Amino acid sequence: MPKDNYHVIAYRLLTHLYACLKKGAPVDRAVLTASYFKVSEPYWKHILKTLSQDGYIAGILICPTLNGDMFNTQNIAITHKGIVFLSENSPFQKIKKAVTYIVERFLRIS
C-alpha cells in the first residue's frame, strides 16, 4: 500500500499518538505536519478533519478563515475509538486472521 494512502497515514498518526499517551510524553509536533508524511497540505487537513469528525482523535480546533481552515493541534490526542481501531487493525491482528483462516480451511479439507 502506498505511503500516502489515507489509511497508512491515519494508522501511523494514531500509533504515534497512542505511544505518546502510554509514555506520558508530548506529541512530536513534526509528526503533525503534511511535510512529515510527504503529502499536500489540503490532503493532510482533510485527514485530520476526518479523523476528528469520526472520533478517532480529539483536541483539534478548526477555525474557518477567508483563506481556508486553520488547525490548532496543540491538544491533539487519540480517543478510545482510535485505540480500538489500532488494536483491530494491527499487523498482528491481520496475521492472526490470516493464520486462523488457513487453519480452518485446512481442517475442513482434512
N, C-alpha and C positions, 0 to 999 in steps of 0.2 A: 504494500500500500504506500502511495507517495507520502513524503514527509509533510506536504502542505495540505493533506486531506483533513477535513474538518474533524473527524473522529480521532485522528492521530494527535492533532494539536490539543483537542479537548482532553484526551487521556493524559498527555504529558503535563498540561497545566494542572489538572486535578491531582495528578500524582505529586507534583511539587507542592501544591497547597496542603495536601494531606500530610506529606513528610514534615512540612513546617509546623503544622498543628501538633503532630505527635512529639516533635522535638521541643516545642515551645519557642521556636526560632522565628524571626521575622521573615516575611516573604522576600525573596530576592527580586528587587524592583526590575532588574534586567529581564527577568522571565515574563514580565507584564508588558512587553513591547512587541510590536509587529516585527521589528528587525531581528529579535531573538529567534523567532520562528521562520524568518525569511519569507514573510507574506506581506501583502499590501495592507496599508492602514485601514481602508474600508472593510476588508475581509476580517482583519483582526477585531475591529469594533463589532462586526456582526457576530463573531464567535463569542465575545464577551457578553454582548447583549442577549444572545440566545441562551447561553449557559445560565445567565442570571434569571431570565424570564422562565426558564424551565426548572429553576430551583436547585441547580447543581452548585452554584456559587452564590454568595451573598456579600453585601458590603460595598457594592458598586453604586456610585452616584452618577447618573447620566443626566447631564444638563443640556437641553437643546439651545443652540445659539444660531445666529444668522449664517454662520459658516459651517454648520453641521453640529453634531452632538459632541460635547466634551465629556470625557470619562474621568472620574476620580476613583482610583483603585486603592486608595490609602488603607481602607478597612476590608479589603477583599479576604474572603475565607471560604473554604469548602463547607458545604452543608452535609447533613446526614444523607440526603438523597445522592449527593456527589460521592460520598464514601461507599454507599451501596452500589452505585454504578461501577466504581473501581473494582470492588470485590467480585461483582458478577462478570466483569469484562477483562479480568486479569489474564495474562498469558497462561498462567497455571490453570485457571478455570477452563480455558479453551482446550488445553491439553487433556485435562480430566474428562471433558465432554467427548473429545475425540477417542480417547482410550476406552471410555465406557461404551461408546457406540461400537467400536471394533470388537470388544469383548462380547457384548450382547449379540452382535451379528455372528461371531464365531460360534458362540454357544448354541445358537439356533440352527446352525449348519450341522453341528456335531450330532 
